[in-house]
């Protein structure tokens, strides 16, 4: 009331301004239009730095102490002790005009020399050990892939490239790598590296795969292979023009229970009915996986696992895809994260994927059911498998055993192929089929119609 009667304005300063915490602004570098927002976080900082440069704003009188960064602990101790008046404390970094992008930590000697590169075709020279260059060192790399690689015969982690030198050097020291770098080209041009493993966000996969193949490397890339047809064509051209082999991280096809199921199903008449249910839990819309450029959404980035799994179980590729989402009713529900996708396979089999973020994360994540030729097979969360045929039942695994989605077996298959000079265990055409099936699912959601895969 007092503000109203006196026509007072109350202004509160903001440290950054509009754009703070907006991923499209911060990471995507998409600025707000000037007529809409005059002072964004970037414009605030640009104007402040310009005022400093012109001498119209001075801060020297606010700085009471300066410490080299090596003495940062002493600086904080001084502040906390209150021994002397403190206003501003500056931590000074070395003024290196050309800081090194690579930190060298050690050296690995190759145990055996490779034969000369054969003319034409894919490079099937044996490597032992297989020297690996990592691109990316996020949670998946640290928590899943590197533990799966540990102890695999012939695998030799050689170097890592990350956007942050701190995370890369920490990982390099932990795993005994030769060097860490923020320059991906340093890995691609390193003649000692045989295999590039791409573990970055989805949007960068296709370009990095193409560059690594053109650099003469073999490539392992986490799913997905590409986010759209243009990216996929980039990969196809690079693969066809170069001798390197390519493997995509569809690990579930390597799970022991998948292998058991496939061995039994080879004796079952076709067609099959395959259902895969994935209870993934809610992922907020602002998370990067939903960003069209960084993540591509969960159908392209996650459902691809289950398309590949159905291909593995049936032994055939999909010919058409039909997808239906839930009717989103607000409350942050993302229609694309709650879908039923039907795959028509080339042998007449049908695969259905139920993918939902509406369930309880505490409930089992995945269930696979296969029916055909008088037999039935159920895989419960890659812990147990039940096989039923002719009135008899066989159970493999135990609910007390850990979940095994095939990461370790996948790494063993990859390294063994390179050590022994064999083709990679999954065909390139299979990866193309899986990727295009996810694109078709997106198109089917848009049109409401089945989409053929050419």
MOJOWO-V290089 format. One record per residue. RES is the residue in three letters. SS is DSSP state (a for helix, b for strand, c for the rest). OMEGA is omega as a letter, one per 20 degrees, with the letter a starting at -180 (none if undefined). Layout:
BEGIN
res:ss:omega
RES:SS:OMEGA
RES:SS:OMEGA
END
This chain:
BEGIN
res:ss:omega
UNK:c:a
UNK:a:r
UNK:a:a
UNK:a:a
UNK:a:a
UNK:a:r
UNK:c:a
UNK:c:r
UNK:c:r
UNK:c:a
UNK:c:r
UNK:c:r
UNK:c:r
UNK:c:a
UNK:c:a
UNK:c:a
UNK:c:r
UNK:b:a
UNK:c:r
UNK:c:a
UNK:c:r
UNK:c:a
UNK:a:r
UNK:a:r
UNK:a:a
UNK:a:a
UNK:c:a
UNK:c:r
UNK:c:r
UNK:c:a
UNK:c:r
UNK:c:r
UNK:c:a
UNK:c:r
UNK:c:a
UNK:c:r
UNK:c:r
UNK:c:a
UNK:c:r
UNK:b:r
UNK:a:a
UNK:a:a
UNK:a:r
UNK:a:a
UNK:a:r
UNK:a:a
UNK:a:r
UNK:a:r
UNK:a:r
UNK:a:r
UNK:a:r
UNK:a:a
UNK:a:r
UNK:a:a
UNK:c:r
UNK:c:r
UNK:c:r
UNK:c:a
UNK:c:a
UNK:a:a
UNK:a:r
UNK:a:a
UNK:b:a
UNK:b:a
UNK:b:r
UNK:b:r
UNK:b:r
UNK:b:a
UNK:a:r
UNK:a:a
UNK:a:a
UNK:a:r
UNK:a:r
UNK:a:r
UNK:a:r
UNK:a:r
UNK:a:r
UNK:a:r
UNK:a:a
UNK:a:a
UNK:a:a
UNK:c:a
UNK:c:a
UNK:c:a
UNK:c:a
UNK:c:r
UNK:c:r
UNK:b:r
UNK:b:a
UNK:b:r
UNK:b:a
UNK:b:r
UNK:c:r
UNK:c:a
UNK:c:r
UNK:c:a
UNK:c:a
UNK:c:a
UNK:c:a
UNK:c:r
UNK:c:a
UNK:b:r
UNK:b:r
UNK:b:a
UNK:c:a
UNK:c:a
UNK:c:r
UNK:c:r
UNK:c:r
UNK:c:a
UNK:c:a
UNK:c:a
UNK:c:r
UNK:c:r
UNK:c:a
UNK:c:r
UNK:c:r
UNK:c:r
UNK:c:r
UNK:c:r
UNK:c:a
UNK:c:a
UNK:c:a
UNK:c:r
UNK:c:r
UNK:c:r
UNK:c:r
UNK:c:j
UNK:c:r
UNK:b:a
UNK:b:a
UNK:b:r
UNK:b:a
UNK:b:r
UNK:b:a
UNK:c:a
UNK:c:a
UNK:c:a
UNK:a:a
UNK:a:a
UNK:a:a
UNK:a:a
UNK:a:a
UNK:a:a
UNK:a:a
UNK:a:r
UNK:a:r
UNK:a:r
UNK:a:a
UNK:c:r
UNK:c:r
UNK:c:a
UNK:c:r
UNK:c:r
UNK:b:a
UNK:b:r
UNK:b:a
UNK:b:a
UNK:b:r
UNK:b:r
UNK:b:r
UNK:c:r
UNK:c:r
UNK:c:r
UNK:a:a
UNK:a:a
UNK:a:a
UNK:a:a
UNK:a:r
UNK:a:r
UNK:a:a
UNK:a:r
UNK:a:a
UNK:a:a
UNK:a:r
UNK:c:r
UNK:c:r
UNK:c:r
UNK:b:r
UNK:b:a
UNK:b:r
UNK:c:a
UNK:c:a
UNK:a:r
UNK:a:r
UNK:a:r
UNK:a:a
UNK:a:a
UNK:c:a
UNK:c:a
UNK:c:a
UNK:c:a
UNK:c:r
UNK:c:a
UNK:b:r
UNK:b:r
UNK:b:a
UNK:b:a
UNK:c:a
UNK:c:r
UNK:c:a
UNK:a:a
UNK:a:a
UNK:a:a
UNK:a:a
UNK:a:a
UNK:a:r
UNK:a:r
UNK:a:a
UNK:a:a
UNK:a:a
UNK:a:r
UNK:a:r
UNK:a:r
UNK:c:r
UNK:c:a
UNK:c:r
UNK:b:a
UNK:b:r
UNK:b:r
UNK:b:r
UNK:c:r
UNK:c:i
UNK:c:r
UNK:c:a
UNK:c:a
UNK:c:r
UNK:c:a
UNK:a:r
UNK:a:r
UNK:a:a
UNK:a:r
UNK:a:r
UNK:a:r
UNK:a:a
UNK:a:a
UNK:a:r
UNK:a:a
UNK:a:a
UNK:a:a
UNK:a:a
UNK:c:a
UNK:c:a
UNK:c:r
UNK:c:a
UNK:b:r
UNK:b:r
UNK:b:a
UNK:c:r
UNK:c:a
UNK:a:a
UNK:a:r
UNK:a:a
UNK:a:a
UNK:c:a
UNK:a:a
UNK:a:r
UNK:a:r
UNK:a:r
UNK:a:a
UNK:a:a
UNK:a:r
UNK:a:r
UNK:a:a
UNK:a:r
UNK:c:a
UNK:c:a
UNK:c:r
UNK:c:a
UNK:c:j
UNK:c:r
UNK:c:r
UNK:b:a
UNK:b:r
UNK:b:r
UNK:b:r
UNK:b:a
UNK:b:r
UNK:b:a
UNK:c:a
UNK:c:a
UNK:c:r
UNK:c:a
UNK:c:a
UNK:c:a
UNK:c:r
UNK:c:a
UNK:a:a
UNK:a:r
UNK:a:a
UNK:c:a
UNK:c:a
UNK:c:a
UNK:c:a
UNK:c:r
UNK:c:a
UNK:c:a
UNK:a:r
UNK:a:r
UNK:a:a
UNK:a:a
UNK:a:a
UNK:a:r
UNK:a:r
UNK:a:a
UNK:a:r
UNK:a:r
UNK:a:a
UNK:a:r
UNK:a:r
UNK:a:a
UNK:a:a
UNK:a:a
UNK:a:a
UNK:c:a
UNK:c:a
UNK:c:r
UNK:b:r
UNK:b:r
UNK:b:a
UNK:b:r
UNK:b:a
UNK:b:r
UNK:b:r
UNK:b:r
UNK:c:r
UNK:c:a
UNK:c:a
UNK:c:a
UNK:c:r
UNK:c:r
UNK:c:a
UNK:c:r
UNK:c:a
UNK:a:a
UNK:a:r
UNK:a:a
UNK:c:a
UNK:b:r
UNK:b:a
UNK:b:r
UNK:b:r
UNK:b:r
UNK:b:a
UNK:b:a
UNK:c:a
UNK:c:a
UNK:c:r
UNK:c:r
UNK:b:r
UNK:b:r
UNK:b:r
UNK:b:r
UNK:b:a
UNK:b:a
UNK:b:r
UNK:c:a
UNK:c:a
UNK:c:r
UNK:c:a
UNK:c:r
UNK:c:r
UNK:c:a
UNK:c:a
UNK:c:a
UNK:b:r
UNK:b:a
UNK:b:r
UNK:b:r
UNK:b:r
UNK:b:r
UNK:b:r
UNK:c:r
UNK:c:a
UNK:b:r
UNK:b:a
UNK:b:r
UNK:b:r
UNK:b:a
UNK:b:r
UNK:c:r
UNK:c:r
UNK:c:a
UNK:b:r
UNK:b:r
UNK:b:r
UNK:b:a
UNK:b:r
UNK:b:r
UNK:c:r
UNK:c:r
UNK:b:a
UNK:b:r
UNK:b:r
UNK:b:r
UNK:b:a
UNK:b:a
UNK:c:r
UNK:c:r
UNK:c:a
UNK:c:a
UNK:c:r
UNK:c:r
UNK:c:a
UNK:c:r
UNK:c:a
UNK:a:a
UNK:a:r
UNK:a:r
UNK:a:r
UNK:a:r
UNK:a:r
UNK:a:a
UNK:a:a
UNK:a:r
UNK:a:r
UNK:a:a
UNK:a:a
UNK:a:a
UNK:a:r
UNK:c:a
UNK:c:r
UNK:c:r
UNK:c:a
UNK:c:a
UNK:c:a
UNK:c:r
UNK:a:a
UNK:a:r
UNK:a:r
UNK:a:r
UNK:a:a
UNK:a:r
UNK:a:a
UNK:a:a
UNK:a:r
UNK:a:r
UNK:a:r
UNK:a:r
UNK:a:r
UNK:a:r
UNK:a:r
UNK:a:r
UNK:a:r
UNK:a:a
UNK:a:a
UNK:a:a
UNK:c:a
UNK:c:r
UNK:c:a
UNK:b:r
UNK:b:r
UNK:c:a
UNK:c:none
END
